Structure formats: C-alpha cells, structure tokens
Amino acid sequence: MATFLTTARFEKDYALLDPSDKDRFKRTVKEQFVPDLEDLPRGGRFRPGLRVKGIQGAPGIYEMTWAPDGRATFEFGHPERANEPHIVWRRVGTHDVFRSP
C-alpha cells in the first residue's frame, strides 16, 4: 500500500479548504488516485480525469486535478517500504498553488 507525507505548506493550504472541498479531495485520493498509483508498477496509468502531469519549470513535481478548480501538487518520495510508492503532498487548493508548487 502506498505511503504519504504532507509538507507544512500543504497542511496550511488544507486548513483553508472548506469542509466540502476537504471531503472531495480525500474522496478523490482514496477512490481514484490511490488505486491508479498502486497500479503504476504493473504498467497502469493515472486516469485521464485526474489530469496528473508534471509541472513545467518544476522538475519532479506533479499536479493532480480533484475538482473543477481543485488542484494538488505532489512528488514521489523515497519509498518507506520496498516496492511501495511514497507520495509527498506539497500544495492543495485552486490554480493559485501553481505560483509556488
């Protein structure tokens, strides 16, 4: 199973989300992001609706769409368990997170 870590900036961003956005983000991660993430080693890909892609000008940092104006940035960290992906959530919110991903 994948492991996750959050940055202090992510925690600040997350605290500013309204309760319905927090729920939507958590649900998207649980129901879509994690299953796709765990399928990557077997040749899977993230579903198109998540629009996971690298951020231009920020090597190693990726973005994910979790709502029409909901974005989160993340990077792959050093695995805490063998053969298990480790995600470091960096930012969460609107398109504004791209100013400092």
C-alpha positions in Angstrom: 0.0 0.0 0.0 1.2 3.5 -0.8 2.5 5.8 1.9 2.0 9.5 2.1 3.6 12.6 3.8 2.4 16.2 3.8 4.5 19.3 3.8 3.8 22.1 6.3 2.6 24.2 3.3 0.2 21.5 2.4 -1.2 21.5 5.9 -1.7 25.3 5.8 -3.4 25.1 2.4 -5.6 22.2 3.6 -6.7 24.0 6.7 -8.0 26.8 4.4 -10.3 24.5 2.4 -13.9 24.5 3.2 -15.3 21.2 4.6 -16.9 20.1 1.3 -13.6 20.6 -0.5 -11.7 18.7 2.1 -14.1 15.8 1.7 -13.9 15.9 -2.1 -10.1 15.9 -2.0 -9.9 13.0 0.4 -12.5 11.0 -1.6 -10.7 11.6 -4.9 -7.4 10.5 -3.4 -9.0 7.4 -1.8 -11.2 6.3 -4.7 -9.2 7.4 -7.8 -5.6 8.5 -7.1 -4.5 5.6 -4.8 -5.9 2.8 -7.0 -4.2 4.3 -10.0 -1.0 4.9 -8.1 -0.8 1.3 -6.9 -1.4 0.1 -10.5 1.6 2.1 -11.9 4.2 -0.6 -11.2 2.2 -3.0 -13.3 2.1 -0.7 -16.3 -1.0 1.2 -15.3 -1.6 5.0 -15.7 -3.5 7.7 -13.9 -7.0 8.0 -15.2 -7.4 11.0 -17.6 -9.9 12.7 -15.3 -7.2 13.3 -12.7 -5.1 15.1 -15.3 -1.8 14.1 -13.5 1.1 15.7 -15.2 4.5 17.2 -14.5 4.6 20.9 -13.7 6.5 22.9 -16.2 9.6 24.5 -14.7 9.4 22.4 -11.5 11.2 19.1 -12.3 9.9 16.2 -10.2 6.7 17.9 -9.1 3.3 16.8 -10.4 -0.2 18.2 -10.3 -3.5 16.5 -9.9 -7.0 17.8 -10.5 -9.5 16.8 -7.8 -12.3 19.4 -8.6 -13.1 21.8 -11.4 -10.8 24.4 -9.7 -9.2 22.0 -7.2 -5.5 21.2 -7.7 -2.9 19.5 -5.6 0.8 19.2 -6.2 3.0 16.2 -5.1 6.3 14.5 -5.7 7.4 10.9 -5.4 9.5 10.4 -2.3 11.9 7.7 -1.3 9.8 4.5 -0.6 9.3 3.8 3.1 8.5 0.2 2.2 10.1 -1.9 -0.6 8.2 -1.6 -3.9 5.5 0.7 -2.5 5.1 4.2 -3.9 5.6 7.1 -1.4 3.9 10.4 -2.2 4.8 13.8 -0.6 1.8 16.2 -0.9 3.1 19.7 -1.4 0.2 22.0 -2.0 -3.6 21.8 -2.3 -6.2 24.4 -3.3 -7.0 26.2 -6.5 -4.9 27.1 -9.5 -3.1 29.5 -7.1 -1.0 26.6 -5.9 1.0 26.7 -9.1 2.6 30.1 -8.1 4.7 28.1 -5.7 4.2 24.4 -6.4 
